[in-house]
Amino acid sequence: MRTFLVIRFSAMGDVLLTLPVLVQACEQNPDVKFLVLTRPRFKAFFDGYDQIQIIDADVDKQFKGLIGIFRLAKRLKKTYQMEGVLDLHQNLRSGLLKFFLTPLKSFTLDKGRADKKDLTVGKNKKRVQLTHSTERYAEVLKQAGIEFEFDSKASKNYFKNLPKPFFEKETSWIGIAPFAQHKGKIWPKENIRKVMEQIPRSYYIFLFGGGDEELYQLRQLSVDFPNSLVVGISYSMKDQLAMISALDVMICMDSSNMHLAALAGVKTVSIWGATHTNAGFGPYGAQKHEIVEVSTDELPCRPCSVYGNKPCLREDHACLNWITAEDVTQRFLGD
C-alpha cells in the first residue's frame, strides 16, 4: 500500500471537507492508504473507511509546543512506513512537523491568501469565485502523484457505521443550528424563533449547539416548542451524525453544522452575513443547497471577512439584520 500522512488539525469544518476528497481518492486508488493526523474528537467522521486511519494528535497537551511536535514526528517515523506528507493545514505547527519528518517529501496546501484578501478588502474588491477548499485539497493529493478525478458535486452521505435514530421518523425533521464561531456569521436569535413559529407543529425540530451558553439559549427557546429537541454534548458525535443524516433540511449559519449536513447528503438552508461563498467555503455538493444572503449589490461591503471575525465597518451588521424569517422559510416550506 502507498501510505500518506495527511495533516489537518482544525477547524471542524475544514477537517470535514477533507472527507469527500480522501474518500474519492480511495475509491479510485485501492492501493492508497491515508493516515489522517487530527484531533481525537474528529475521529467519528472517518469511521468505516478501511483505507483511512485516524491518528489521534492531542497537540494542545500531549504534543504541545516545539518539543511536543518533535516527539510526535519521532513517533510517526518509528510507527509508520510513509511515502509522503500531505499538509492540508499549512500553518506553523504543520510546518514544524514536516521539518521534523525530513527526508519525507511533503506537499502543501495553497490557501489562496492573496485572492481572499482581494475579495474581502474594504474597497475595489475583486469579486470572483475562488477555488473551493475541497478542490484545493484534491490538488495537493494530485501533486503527490495520487491520480483521481474529484467530483465536487457528488452528493451522498459520507458518514458510515451510524446508529439508528432514537425514535421512528413519522414526520418531517428540521434541523436548526443557529450558532457559528464568530459574531459576523450569527443571525439574530429572535429571527430563529420566528422561523420556528412558521414551521408546522406536526414537524419535529432538532436544535443543535455546543457549550454551556449555546445549550442554555437553545433550552430557553425549546420551552415554547414541544415539537423540538435540544441536541448537544450529551449526545455522542455518532448519535448527532445519525440525527443529522435523517433530517429533511438543516437551517444553519456558515458553520461546521452546515458542512456536517451537506456531507450527510442533507439539503441545507444556510444564512450568510459577513462571509461569502465566493471565498471557497460553501456547502459541499452545492447544487442542492440554498444560500440566504443580502446581495452584494445592496451591500457592496460584503464580504468583509473570510471567517466572520472582523468588526462590522457599518457597525450595524446589516448583512445579517436585513435577512427576514420569511427569506429563510420560503426556501424549504412547501417543497
C-alpha positions as YAML, in Angstrom:
chain: A
units: angstrom
residues:
- id: 1
  name: MET
  ca: [0.00, 0.00, 0.00]
- id: 2
  name: ARG
  ca: [1.11, 3.54, -0.78]
- id: 3
  name: THR
  ca: [0.74, 5.29, 2.56]
- id: 4
  name: PHE
  ca: [0.48, 9.06, 3.03]
- id: 5
  name: LEU
  ca: [0.29, 11.14, 6.18]
- id: 6
  name: VAL
  ca: [-2.50, 13.75, 5.98]
- id: 7
  name: ILE
  ca: [-2.25, 16.74, 8.33]
- id: 8
  name: ARG
  ca: [-5.38, 18.73, 9.25]
- id: 9
  name: PHE
  ca: [-5.79, 19.56, 12.94]
- id: 10
  name: SER
  ca: [-8.71, 22.01, 12.81]
- id: 11
  name: ALA
  ca: [-11.18, 23.66, 12.46]
- id: 12
  name: MET
  ca: [-14.05, 21.19, 12.38]
- id: 13
  name: GLY
  ca: [-15.42, 22.45, 9.05]
- id: 14
  name: ASP
  ca: [-12.00, 22.29, 7.40]
- id: 15
  name: VAL
  ca: [-11.41, 18.77, 8.70]
- id: 16
  name: LEU
  ca: [-14.83, 17.71, 7.42]
- id: 17
  name: LEU
  ca: [-14.07, 18.98, 3.93]
- id: 18
  name: THR
  ca: [-11.11, 16.60, 3.66]
- id: 19
  name: LEU
  ca: [-13.55, 13.66, 3.85]
- id: 20
  name: PRO
  ca: [-15.03, 13.65, 0.32]
- id: 21
  name: VAL
  ca: [-11.58, 14.21, -1.17]
- id: 22
  name: LEU
  ca: [-9.95, 11.33, 0.68]
- id: 23
  name: VAL
  ca: [-12.92, 9.01, 0.10]
- id: 24
  name: GLN
  ca: [-12.99, 9.62, -3.65]
- id: 25
  name: ALA
  ca: [-9.21, 9.21, -3.86]
- id: 26
  name: CYS
  ca: [-9.50, 5.86, -2.04]
- id: 27
  name: GLU
  ca: [-12.32, 4.67, -4.28]
- id: 28
  name: GLN
  ca: [-10.20, 5.31, -7.37]
- id: 29
  name: ASN
  ca: [-6.91, 4.11, -5.83]
- id: 30
  name: PRO
  ca: [-7.37, 0.85, -3.87]
- id: 31
  name: ASP
  ca: [-3.60, 0.72, -3.28]
- id: 32
  name: VAL
  ca: [-3.55, 4.04, -1.37]
- id: 33
  name: LYS
  ca: [-3.93, 4.49, 2.38]
- id: 34
  name: PHE
  ca: [-4.24, 7.75, 4.31]
- id: 35
  name: LEU
  ca: [-3.09, 8.31, 7.90]
- id: 36
  name: VAL
  ca: [-5.09, 11.35, 8.99]
- id: 37
  name: LEU
  ca: [-3.43, 13.32, 11.77]
- id: 38
  name: THR
  ca: [-6.13, 15.32, 13.53]
- id: 39
  name: ARG
  ca: [-7.74, 15.97, 16.89]
- id: 40
  name: PRO
  ca: [-9.35, 12.98, 18.65]
- id: 41
  name: ARG
  ca: [-12.87, 14.45, 18.59]
- id: 42
  name: PHE
  ca: [-12.97, 14.29, 14.78]
- id: 43
  name: LYS
  ca: [-12.37, 10.55, 14.58]
- id: 44
  name: ALA
  ca: [-16.05, 9.65, 14.09]
- id: 45
  name: PHE
  ca: [-16.18, 11.46, 10.74]
- id: 46
  name: PHE
  ca: [-13.83, 8.94, 9.12]
- id: 47
  name: ASP
  ca: [-15.14, 5.75, 10.71]
- id: 48
  name: GLY
  ca: [-15.85, 2.84, 8.36]
- id: 49
  name: TYR
  ca: [-13.23, 3.52, 5.69]
- id: 50
  name: ASP
  ca: [-10.61, 0.77, 5.52]
- id: 51
  name: GLN
  ca: [-8.13, 2.96, 3.63]
- id: 52
  name: ILE
  ca: [-8.36, 5.85, 6.10]
- id: 53
  name: GLN
  ca: [-6.77, 5.54, 9.54]
- id: 54
  name: ILE
  ca: [-7.03, 8.27, 12.15]
- id: 55
  name: ILE
  ca: [-4.01, 9.15, 14.25]
- id: 56
  name: ASP
  ca: [-5.18, 11.00, 17.37]
- id: 57
  name: ALA
  ca: [-2.95, 14.00, 17.98]
- id: 58
  name: ASP
  ca: [-3.58, 15.93, 21.18]
- id: 59
  name: VAL
  ca: [-1.47, 18.92, 20.14]
- id: 60
  name: ASP
  ca: [-2.91, 21.03, 22.96]
- id: 61
  name: LYS
  ca: [-1.47, 18.84, 25.75]
- id: 62
  name: GLN
  ca: [0.43, 15.65, 24.90]
- id: 63
  name: PHE
  ca: [2.25, 17.08, 21.86]
- id: 64
  name: LYS
  ca: [2.20, 20.76, 22.76]
- id: 65
  name: GLY
  ca: [4.94, 23.15, 21.62]
- id: 66
  name: LEU
  ca: [8.19, 22.59, 19.77]
- id: 67
  name: ILE
  ca: [9.27, 19.62, 21.90]
- id: 68
  name: GLY
  ca: [5.83, 18.05, 21.59]
- id: 69
  name: ILE
  ca: [5.85, 18.30, 17.79]
- id: 70
  name: PHE
  ca: [9.35, 16.79, 17.72]
- id: 71
  name: ARG
  ca: [8.14, 13.87, 19.84]
- id: 72
  name: LEU
  ca: [5.13, 13.41, 17.60]
- id: 73
  name: ALA
  ca: [7.30, 13.32, 14.47]
- id: 74
  name: LYS
  ca: [9.64, 10.81, 16.10]
- id: 75
  name: ARG
  ca: [6.72, 8.54, 16.98]
- id: 76
  name: LEU
  ca: [5.27, 8.77, 13.46]
- id: 77
  name: LYS
  ca: [8.57, 7.84, 11.81]
- id: 78
  name: LYS
  ca: [9.03, 4.91, 14.18]
- id: 79
  name: THR
  ca: [5.49, 3.55, 13.78]
- id: 80
  name: TYR
  ca: [4.59, 4.03, 10.11]
- id: 81
  name: GLN
  ca: [6.14, 3.50, 6.70]
- id: 82
  name: MET
  ca: [5.06, 6.57, 4.74]
- id: 83
  name: GLU
  ca: [5.63, 7.65, 1.15]
- id: 84
  name: GLY
  ca: [4.91, 11.31, 1.74]
- id: 85
  name: VAL
  ca: [3.21, 14.02, 3.78]
- id: 86
  name: LEU
  ca: [0.10, 15.88, 2.62]
- id: 87
  name: ASP
  ca: [-0.14, 19.14, 4.54]
- id: 88
  name: LEU
  ca: [-3.79, 20.22, 4.25]
- id: 89
  name: HIS
  ca: [-3.45, 22.72, 7.10]
- id: 90
  name: GLN
  ca: [-0.45, 24.87, 6.21]
- id: 91
  name: ASN
  ca: [0.34, 26.56, 9.50]
- id: 92
  name: LEU
  ca: [3.34, 26.82, 11.82]
- id: 93
  name: ARG
  ca: [2.59, 23.52, 13.58]
- id: 94
  name: SER
  ca: [2.28, 21.54, 10.35]
- id: 95
  name: GLY
  ca: [5.40, 23.24, 9.00]
- id: 96
  name: LEU
  ca: [7.44, 22.17, 12.03]
- id: 97
  name: LEU
  ca: [6.10, 18.65, 11.76]
- id: 98
  name: LYS
  ca: [7.14, 18.43, 8.11]
- id: 99
  name: PHE
  ca: [10.60, 19.67, 9.03]
- id: 100
  name: PHE
  ca: [10.99, 17.01, 11.72]
- id: 101
  name: LEU
  ca: [9.73, 14.34, 9.30]
- id: 102
  name: THR
  ca: [12.56, 15.06, 6.84]
- id: 103
  name: PRO
  ca: [13.55, 13.43, 4.48]
- id: 104
  name: LEU
  ca: [9.93, 12.51, 3.74]
- id: 105
  name: LYS
  ca: [8.71, 14.51, 0.76]
- id: 106
  name: SER
  ca: [5.84, 16.85, 1.57]
- id: 107
  name: PHE
  ca: [3.10, 18.53, -0.46]
- id: 108
  name: THR
  ca: [1.40, 21.62, 0.92]
- id: 109
  name: LEU
  ca: [-1.99, 23.29, 0.57]
- id: 110
  name: ASP
  ca: [-2.21, 26.62, -1.26]
- id: 111
  name: LYS
  ca: [-4.75, 28.57, 0.79]
- id: 112
  name: GLY
  ca: [-5.02, 31.37, -1.76]
- id: 113
  name: ARG
  ca: [-4.50, 34.03, 0.90]
- id: 114
  name: ALA
  ca: [-3.82, 36.85, -1.56]
- id: 115
  name: ASP
  ca: [-7.01, 36.16, -3.52]
- id: 116
  name: LYS
  ca: [-9.05, 36.01, -0.31]
- id: 117
  name: LYS
  ca: [-7.58, 39.33, 0.79]
- id: 118
  name: ASP
  ca: [-8.55, 40.88, -2.55]
- id: 119
  name: LEU
  ca: [-12.09, 39.54, -2.09]
- id: 120
  name: THR
  ca: [-12.55, 40.99, 1.41]
- id: 121
  name: VAL
  ca: [-10.67, 44.29, 1.13]
- id: 122
  name: GLY
  ca: [-12.68, 47.40, 2.01]
- id: 123
  name: LYS
  ca: [-12.60, 48.99, -1.46]
- id: 124
  name: ASN
  ca: [-12.10, 47.73, -5.01]
- id: 125
  name: LYS
  ca: [-12.91, 44.13, -4.18]
- id: 126
  name: LYS
  ca: [-12.06, 41.52, -6.80]
- id: 127
  name: ARG
  ca: [-15.36, 39.64, -6.87]
- id: 128
  name: VAL
  ca: [-14.55, 36.24, -8.33]
- id: 129
  name: GLN
  ca: [-15.45, 32.71, -7.28]
- id: 130
  name: LEU
  ca: [-12.35, 31.32, -5.60]
- id: 131
  name: THR
  ca: [-11.41, 27.66, -5.64]
- id: 132
  name: HIS
  ca: [-13.39, 25.59, -3.15]
- id: 133
  name: SER
  ca: [-11.46, 24.11, -0.22]
- id: 134
  name: THR
  ca: [-12.18, 20.56, -1.38]
- id: 135
  name: GLU
  ca: [-10.65, 21.27, -4.77]
- id: 136
  name: ARG
  ca: [-7.59, 22.80, -3.10]
- id: 137
  name: TYR
  ca: [-7.20, 19.63, -1.04]
- id: 138
  name: ALA
  ca: [-7.60, 17.47, -4.14]
- id: 139
  name: GLU
  ca: [-4.83, 19.39, -5.87]
- id: 140
  name: VAL
  ca: [-2.40, 18.54, -3.05]
- id: 141
  name: LEU
  ca: [-3.15, 14.83, -3.48]
- id: 142
  name: LYS
  ca: [-2.57, 15.07, -7.22]
- id: 143
  name: GLN
  ca: [0.77, 16.82, -6.66]
- id: 144
  name: ALA
  ca: [1.78, 13.80, -4.57]
- id: 145
  name: GLY
  ca: [1.13, 11.51, -7.54]
- id: 146
  name: ILE
  ca: [-2.29, 10.25, -6.46]
- id: 147
  name: GLU
  ca: [-4.25, 10.17, -9.69]
- id: 148
  name: PHE
  ca: [-8.02, 10.60, -9.40]
- id: 149
  name: GLU
  ca: [-10.90, 12.69, -10.68]
- id: 150
  name: PHE
  ca: [-12.53, 14.68, -7.90]
- id: 151
  name: ASP
  ca: [-16.27, 15.32, -8.20]
- id: 152
  name: SER
  ca: [-17.08, 18.41, -6.14]
- id: 153
  name: LYS
  ca: [-20.83, 17.94, -6.70]
- id: 154
  name: ALA
  ca: [-21.20, 14.29, -5.66]
- id: 155
  name: SER
  ca: [-23.92, 14.47, -3.02]
- id: 156
  name: LYS
  ca: [-24.30, 11.44, -0.72]
- id: 157
  name: ASN
  ca: [-23.99, 10.52, 2.94]
- id: 158
  name: TYR
  ca: [-20.26, 10.19, 3.56]
- id: 159
  name: PHE
  ca: [-20.72, 9.11, 7.19]
- id: 160
  name: LYS
  ca: [-20.65, 5.36, 7.87]
- id: 161
  name: ASN
  ca: [-21.45, 2.99, 10.75]
- id: 162
  name: LEU
  ca: [-24.07, 5.31, 12.23]
- id: 163
  name: PRO
  ca: [-26.54, 4.11, 14.88]
- id: 164
  name: LYS
  ca: [-30.26, 4.25, 14.20]
- id: 165
  name: PRO
  ca: [-32.03, 7.41, 15.44]
- id: 166
  name: PHE
  ca: [-33.62, 7.08, 18.87]
- id: 167
  name: PHE
  ca: [-37.18, 7.11, 17.56]
- id: 168
  name: GLU
  ca: [-39.07, 6.43, 14.38]
- id: 169
  name: LYS
  ca: [-39.36, 9.19, 11.83]
- id: 170
  name: GLU
  ca: [-43.06, 9.80, 11.29]
- id: 171
  name: THR
  ca: [-42.97, 13.38, 10.02]
- id: 172
  name: SER
  ca: [-40.57, 15.93, 8.53]
- id: 173
  name: TRP
  ca: [-37.41, 16.53, 10.56]
- id: 174
  name: ILE
  ca: [-35.99, 20.06, 10.52]
- id: 175
  name: GLY
  ca: [-32.56, 20.81, 11.93]
- id: 176
  name: ILE
  ca: [-31.66, 24.28, 13.19]
- id: 177
  name: ALA
  ca: [-28.07, 25.18, 14.07]
- id: 178
  name: PRO
  ca: [-28.19, 28.91, 14.93]
- id: 179
  name: PHE
  ca: [-24.59, 29.38, 16.07]
- id: 180
  name: ALA
  ca: [-21.19, 29.93, 14.48]
- id: 181
  name: GLN
  ca: [-17.70, 30.63, 15.74]
- id: 182
  name: HIS
  ca: [-17.78, 34.39, 15.09]
- id: 183
  name: LYS
  ca: [-20.37, 37.15, 15.50]
- id: 184
  name: GLY
  ca: [-20.22, 38.13, 11.83]
- id: 185
  name: LYS
  ca: [-21.83, 34.81, 10.93]
- id: 186
  name: ILE
  ca: [-24.61, 34.60, 13.56]
- id: 187
  name: TRP
  ca: [-28.18, 35.60, 12.66]
- id: 188
  name: PRO
  ca: [-30.09, 37.38, 15.48]
- id: 189
  name: LYS
  ca: [-31.70, 34.77, 17.74]
- id: 190
  name: GLU
  ca: [-35.13, 36.43, 17.63]
- id: 191
  name: ASN
  ca: [-35.28, 35.51, 13.95]
- id: 192
  name: ILE
  ca: [-34.68, 31.85, 14.79]
- id: 193
  name: ARG
  ca: [-37.79, 31.97, 16.98]
- id: 194
  name: LYS
  ca: [-39.78, 33.49, 14.12]
- id: 195
  name: VAL
  ca: [-38.66, 30.69, 11.81]
- id: 196
  name: MET
  ca: [-39.70, 28.08, 14.37]
- id: 197
  name: GLU
  ca: [-43.11, 29.73, 14.72]
- id: 198
  name: GLN
  ca: [-43.68, 29.25, 10.99]
- id: 199
  name: ILE
  ca: [-42.74, 25.56, 11.00]
- id: 200
  name: PRO
  ca: [-45.84, 23.33, 11.29]
- id: 201
  name: ARG
  ca: [-46.24, 21.82, 14.76]
- id: 202
  name: SER
  ca: [-46.54, 18.41, 13.09]
- id: 203
  name: TYR
  ca: [-42.85, 18.68, 12.10]
- id: 204
  name: TYR
  ca: [-40.06, 17.81, 14.51]
- id: 205
  name: ILE
  ca: [-37.29, 20.34, 15.14]
- id: 206
  name: PHE
  ca: [-33.76, 19.44, 16.25]
- id: 207
  name: LEU
  ca: [-31.78, 22.31, 17.79]
- id: 208
  name: PHE
  ca: [-28.01, 21.86, 17.52]
- id: 209
  name: GLY
  ca: [-25.45, 23.60, 19.70]
- id: 210
  name: GLY
  ca: [-22.38, 23.06, 21.83]
- id: 211
  name: GLY
  ca: [-21.07, 24.58, 25.03]
- id: 212
  name: ASP
  ca: [-22.98, 25.71, 28.09]
- id: 213
  name: GLU
  ca: [-24.10, 29.12, 26.79]
- id: 214
  name: GLU
  ca: [-25.38, 27.81, 23.46]
- id: 215
  name: LEU
  ca: [-27.24, 24.94, 25.10]
- id: 216
  name: TYR
  ca: [-28.77, 27.32, 27.66]
- id: 217
  name: GLN
  ca: [-30.12, 29.53, 24.86]
- id: 218
  name: LEU
  ca: [-31.48, 26.53, 22.97]
- id: 219
  name: ARG
  ca: [-33.24, 25.16, 26.05]
- id: 220
  name: GLN
  ca: [-34.85, 28.55, 26.67]
- id: 221
  name: LEU
  ca: [-36.03, 28.56, 23.07]
- id: 222
  name: SER
  ca: [-37.25, 24.97, 23.17]
- id: 223
  name: VAL
  ca: [-39.61, 25.60, 26.10]
- id: 224
  name: ASP
  ca: [-42.22, 27.15, 23.80]
- id: 225
  name: PHE
  ca: [-41.93, 24.43, 21.16]
- id: 226
  name: PRO
  ca: [-42.93, 20.95, 22.39]
- id: 227
  name: ASN
  ca: [-42.05, 19.57, 18.96]
- id: 228
  name: SER
  ca: [-38.36, 20.40, 19.48]
- id: 229
  name: LEU
  ca: [-35.33, 18.60, 20.91]
- id: 230
  name: VAL
  ca: [-32.05, 20.18, 22.00]
- id: 231
  name: VAL
  ca: [-29.06, 18.23, 20.70]
- id: 232
  name: GLY
  ca: [-25.76, 18.90, 22.46]
- id: 233
  name: ILE
  ca: [-22.80, 17.35, 24.18]
- id: 234
  name: SER
  ca: [-24.97, 14.79, 25.99]
- id: 235
  name: TYR
  ca: [-25.23, 13.03, 22.62]
- id: 236
  name: SER
  ca: [-22.19, 11.34, 21.11]
- id: 237
  name: MET
  ca: [-20.85, 12.58, 17.79]
- id: 238
  name: LYS
  ca: [-22.13, 9.35, 16.21]
- id: 239
  name: ASP
  ca: [-25.63, 9.98, 17.56]
- id: 240
  name: GLN
  ca: [-25.57, 13.56, 16.30]
- id: 241
  name: LEU
  ca: [-24.43, 12.40, 12.86]
- id: 242
  name: ALA
  ca: [-27.28, 9.88, 12.80]
- id: 243
  name: MET
  ca: [-29.82, 12.61, 13.61]
- id: 244
  name: ILE
  ca: [-28.37, 14.98, 11.02]
- id: 245
  name: SER
  ca: [-28.39, 12.24, 8.38]
- id: 246
  name: ALA
  ca: [-32.14, 11.72, 8.91]
- id: 247
  name: LEU
  ca: [-33.05, 15.41, 8.53]
- id: 248
  name: ASP
  ca: [-35.10, 16.73, 5.63]
- id: 249
  name: VAL
  ca: [-33.33, 20.08, 5.83]
- id: 250
  name: MET
  ca: [-30.76, 21.84, 8.03]
- id: 251
  name: ILE
  ca: [-31.15, 25.57, 8.70]
- id: 252
  name: CYS
  ca: [-27.74, 26.88, 9.67]
- id: 253
  name: MET
  ca: [-25.15, 29.60, 9.54]
- id: 254
  name: ASP
  ca: [-21.85, 29.46, 7.64]
- id: 255
  name: SER
  ca: [-20.61, 26.90, 10.16]
- id: 256
  name: SER
  ca: [-19.41, 23.36, 10.76]
- id: 257
  name: ASN
  ca: [-23.03, 22.20, 11.09]
- id: 258
  name: MET
  ca: [-23.58, 23.32, 7.51]
- id: 259
  name: HIS
  ca: [-20.71, 21.08, 6.40]
- id: 260
  name: LEU
  ca: [-21.93, 18.18, 8.56]
- id: 261
  name: ALA
  ca: [-25.37, 18.30, 6.95]
- id: 262
  name: ALA
  ca: [-24.03, 18.74, 3.42]
- id: 263
  name: LEU
  ca: [-21.69, 15.76, 3.79]
- id: 264
  name: ALA
  ca: [-24.60, 13.72, 5.11]
- id: 265
  name: GLY
  ca: [-26.39, 14.44, 1.83]
- id: 266
  name: VAL
  ca: [-28.95, 16.69, 3.54]
- id: 267
  name: LYS
  ca: [-30.27, 19.88, 1.98]
- id: 268
  name: THR
  ca: [-29.02, 22.97, 3.79]
- id: 269
  name: VAL
  ca: [-30.51, 26.44, 4.02]
- id: 270
  name: SER
  ca: [-27.51, 28.46, 5.16]
- id: 271
  name: ILE
  ca: [-27.55, 32.11, 6.22]
- id: 272
  name: TRP
  ca: [-24.54, 34.20, 5.24]
- id: 273
  name: GLY
  ca: [-23.56, 37.57, 6.68]
- id: 274
  name: ALA
  ca: [-20.01, 38.92, 6.77]
- id: 275
  name: THR
  ca: [-18.71, 35.94, 4.79]
- id: 276
  name: HIS
  ca: [-19.48, 34.78, 1.26]
- id: 277
  name: THR
  ca: [-19.40, 31.53, -0.69]
- id: 278
  name: ASN
  ca: [-17.01, 33.20, -3.15]
- id: 279
  name: ALA
  ca: [-14.23, 32.58, -0.61]
- id: 280
  name: GLY
  ca: [-14.49, 28.84, -1.31]
- id: 281
  name: PHE
  ca: [-16.09, 27.56, 1.90]
- id: 282
  name: GLY
  ca: [-19.63, 26.92, 0.67]
- id: 283
  name: PRO
  ca: [-21.54, 23.70, 1.37]
- id: 284
  name: TYR
  ca: [-20.24, 20.64, -0.47]
- id: 285
  name: GLY
  ca: [-22.44, 19.46, -3.33]
- id: 286
  name: ALA
  ca: [-23.79, 22.98, -3.73]
- id: 287
  name: GLN
  ca: [-26.41, 22.16, -6.37]
- id: 288
  name: LYS
  ca: [-28.91, 21.01, -3.71]
- id: 289
  name: HIS
  ca: [-28.32, 23.77, -1.17]
- id: 290
  name: GLU
  ca: [-29.94, 27.16, -0.60]
- id: 291
  name: ILE
  ca: [-27.87, 30.25, 0.21]
- id: 292
  name: VAL
  ca: [-29.74, 33.05, 2.02]
- id: 293
  name: GLU
  ca: [-27.93, 36.38, 1.89]
- id: 294
  name: VAL
  ca: [-28.19, 40.08, 1.17]
- id: 295
  name: SER
  ca: [-26.88, 40.66, -2.35]
- id: 296
  name: THR
  ca: [-23.57, 42.43, -2.82]
- id: 297
  name: ASP
  ca: [-25.43, 44.97, -4.98]
- id: 298
  name: GLU
  ca: [-27.34, 46.04, -1.87]
- id: 299
  name: LEU
  ca: [-24.35, 45.68, 0.44]
- id: 300
  name: PRO
  ca: [-21.12, 46.17, -1.52]
- id: 301
  name: CYS
  ca: [-19.15, 45.80, 1.74]
- id: 302
  name: ARG
  ca: [-19.81, 42.04, 1.60]
- id: 303
  name: PRO
  ca: [-17.80, 40.01, 2.19]
- id: 304
  name: CYS
  ca: [-15.73, 41.90, 4.74]
- id: 305
  name: SER
  ca: [-14.12, 38.79, 6.17]
- id: 306
  name: VAL
  ca: [-13.16, 35.22, 5.26]
- id: 307
  name: TYR
  ca: [-14.00, 33.88, 8.73]
- id: 308
  name: GLY
  ca: [-16.52, 36.41, 10.06]
- id: 309
  name: ASN
  ca: [-14.15, 37.57, 12.79]
- id: 310
  name: LYS
  ca: [-13.73, 41.23, 11.80]
- id: 311
  name: PRO
  ca: [-15.76, 44.13, 13.27]
- id: 312
  name: CYS
  ca: [-18.58, 45.44, 11.09]
- id: 313
  name: LEU
  ca: [-17.44, 48.60, 9.27]
- id: 314
  name: ARG
  ca: [-21.06, 49.85, 9.17]
- id: 315
  name: GLU
  ca: [-21.46, 48.94, 12.86]
- id: 316
  name: ASP
  ca: [-24.99, 47.60, 12.24]
- id: 317
  name: HIS
  ca: [-24.45, 44.08, 10.82]
- id: 318
  name: ALA
  ca: [-26.93, 44.84, 8.06]
- id: 319
  name: CYS
  ca: [-25.77, 41.73, 6.21]
- id: 320
  name: LEU
  ca: [-27.50, 39.67, 8.92]
- id: 321
  name: ASN
  ca: [-30.19, 42.01, 10.23]
- id: 322
  name: TRP
  ca: [-31.70, 42.60, 6.79]
- id: 323
  name: ILE
  ca: [-32.47, 38.90, 6.35]
- id: 324
  name: THR
  ca: [-36.02, 38.07, 7.49]
- id: 325
  name: ALA
  ca: [-37.54, 34.85, 8.75]
- id: 326
  name: GLU
  ca: [-39.63, 34.71, 5.58]
- id: 327
  name: ASP
  ca: [-36.45, 34.85, 3.48]
- id: 328
  name: VAL
  ca: [-35.44, 31.60, 5.16]
- id: 329
  name: THR
  ca: [-38.72, 29.68, 5.46]
- id: 330
  name: GLN
  ca: [-39.63, 30.18, 1.80]
- id: 331
  name: ARG
  ca: [-36.53, 28.15, 0.90]
- id: 332
  name: PHE
  ca: [-37.83, 24.93, 2.47]
- id: 333
  name: LEU
  ca: [-41.50, 25.12, 3.46]
- id: 334
  name: GLY
  ca: [-43.82, 23.92, 0.74]
- id: 335
  name: ASP
  ca: [-41.18, 21.78, -1.01]
...
